Amino acid sequence: MRHLNKLVVKEKRGRKRYILFQHSGKSKRKIIENFFGQYSSIINGKIRWKIVNLESEKGIILVDHKKSLRTRELMDKEGKEIGIKPIKTSGTLKSLMKA
């Protein structure tokens, strides 16, 4: 019974996916934010996209689970201009921090 209640709550608020991506060290946070911002209507769901972590050559973006595949495709096709490409998708940050 308890298990069913948790599923209902997650369906209402949305399920998260974290996408680890690589970027050229030249890409500044503002450039990356602008890139995702211009595609907000495509990648926003119950959960709005958010850059969770951005280091010198890697970053992590949070998206709705239903939008994770579309976001990865977007990075593959349109991200070449600013030098970003997806590496791995996960439901938890912990597993991406190890990568």
Secondary structure, DSSP 8 states (H G I E B T S, - for coil): -HHHHHHHHHHHH--EEEEEEEE-TT--HHHHHHHHHHTHHHH-SSS--EEEEE-SSEEEEEEEGGGHHHHHHHHHHHGGGTTEEEEEEES-HHHHHH-
